[in-house]
Amino acid sequence: MKIAPSILASNFCKLSQELEAITNANASIIHLDIMDGHYVPNLTFGLPVVQAIAKEAKLPLDAHLMVLNPDTYVDTFAELGVEYFSFHPETVFHPDGLIQKIKTRKMKAGIAINPGTSVNCIVELLYCVDFVLVMTVNPGFTGQKFITSTVSKIKYLDEFRKLHKLKYEIEVDGGINFDTIKHLTPYNVDIVVAGAYIFHSKDYGEAIRTLNSAYIL
């Protein structure tokens, strides 16, 4: 399982040091929460910050677009070396077309679903995406509580993947800590995003180790 610290929960006053710290703590991916204040009720950071992170980062970048018109970010993020690019199907008219555009730019294309979004809305897209990002909190703010009812979606995605011999990765984001990660153990989750649990801890490496150990247990 890959642990992807959400940089949104880090100390932006010392961003360079935070990036180095999570790299040394054996994180696998850097998760970028891009919010526009329209699709979700929060405004986080945009291109200048992503550019700064891309310059410093030694780990793959995972951009989660919680914005309207996510297609406008594809070319720029590809040029910055972003590896994972996910968006919400409600934000575009033609999700399949955007998935193909992302892949054309040599990024992994992902579809993200909110707690209130049915998996049935994205079934046809499961045959072409590289990963599915399951939100286990409502998007917008870090530090929220894990919504246990979302686990049924993770179970469905794992079973669907096996049944149809598909290779998409399952990523989970929201309210992850030592206790909640245990909900994911039966379902072969590939990537786990954790923000507050890592960045609000005294030892990032220990926080990541405990997540991995709890997942195995």
VENMOQUI-V413951 format. One record per residue. N is the residue number from 0. PSI is psi in whole degrees, -180 to 180 (999 if undefined). BURIAL is # if it has 16 or more other ideal C-beta (glycine too) atoms within 10 Angstrom, else .. Layout:
# VENMOQUI-V413951
n = <N:N>
psi = <PSI:PSI>
burial = <BURIAL:BURIAL>
This chain:
# VENMOQUI-V413951
n = <0:1:2:3:4:5:6:7:8:9:10:11:12:13:14:15:16:17:18:19:20:21:22:23:24:25:26:27:28:29:30:31:32:33:34:35:36:37:38:39:40:41:42:43:44:45:46:47:48:49:50:51:52:53:54:55:56:57:58:59:60:61:62:63:64:65:66:67:68:69:70:71:72:73:74:75:76:77:78:79:80:81:82:83:84:85:86:87:88:89:90:91:92:93:94:95:96:97:98:99:100:101:102:103:104:105:106:107:108:109:110:111:112:113:114:115:116:117:118:119:120:121:122:123:124:125:126:127:128:129:130:131:132:133:134:135:136:137:138:139:140:141:142:143:144:145:146:147:148:149:150:151:152:153:154:155:156:157:158:159:160:161:162:163:164:165:166:167:168:169:170:171:172:173:174:175:176:177:178:179:180:181:182:183:184:185:186:187:188:189:190:191:192:193:194:195:196:197:198:199:200:201:202:203:204:205:206:207:208:209:210:211:212:213:214:215:216>
psi = <138:133:127:95:134:114:-17:-29:1:176:106:-14:-18:55:-42:-45:-36:-41:-42:-39:-43:-27:-46:-22:6:33:160:-33:152:121:130:116:104:113:142:0:4:-57:-35:156:48:153:121:-98:161:-148:-46:-41:-41:-40:-44:-42:-43:-34:-37:-27:139:1:159:147:135:104:119:110:103:65:160:147:53:-19:-24:-13:-13:-55:-45:-45:-35:-42:-28:-7:15:135:-40:133:113:152:168:134:-25:-13:-3:156:-35:83:-39:-40:-38:-38:-44:-38:-42:-45:-37:-32:15:28:158:129:128:151:136:139:135:167:-32:4:127:144:-27:-23:-17:9:-46:-25:-16:-19:-12:-11:159:-26:159:128:113:118:123:12:165:131:149:-39:145:158:14:167:140:131:107:-27:-18:-14:-30:-31:-40:-43:-46:-46:-38:-45:-40:-42:-45:-46:-40:9:47:164:13:147:152:123:140:136:123:116:26:130:-172:-35:-45:-26:-21:-23:-21:-16:-43:-8:19:47:136:-38:133:127:131:130:-80:-38:-36:-55:-17:6:162:-25:103:-40:-42:-40:-43:-40:-41:-34:-45:-42:-39:-37:-41:-41:999>
burial = <#:#:#:#:#:#:#:#:#:#:.:.:.:.:.:.:.:#:#:.:#:#:#:.:#:.:#:#:#:#:#:#:#:#:#:#:.:.:#:#:.:.:.:#:#:.:.:.:.:#:.:.:#:#:.:.:#:.:#:.:#:#:#:#:#:#:#:.:.:#:#:.:#:#:.:.:#:#:.:#:.:#:#:#:#:#:#:#:#:.:#:#:.:.:#:#:.:#:#:.:#:#:.:.:.:.:#:#:#:#:#:#:#:#:.:.:#:.:#:.:.:#:.:.:#:#:.:.:#:#:#:#:#:#:#:#:#:.:#:#:.:#:.:#:.:#:#:.:.:#:#:.:#:#:.:#:#:#:.:.:#:.:.:.:.:.:.:#:#:#:#:#:#:#:#:#:#:.:.:#:#:.:#:#:.:.:#:.:#:.:#:#:#:#:#:#:#:#:#:.:#:.:.:#:.:.:#:#:.:#:#:.:.:#:#:.:.>
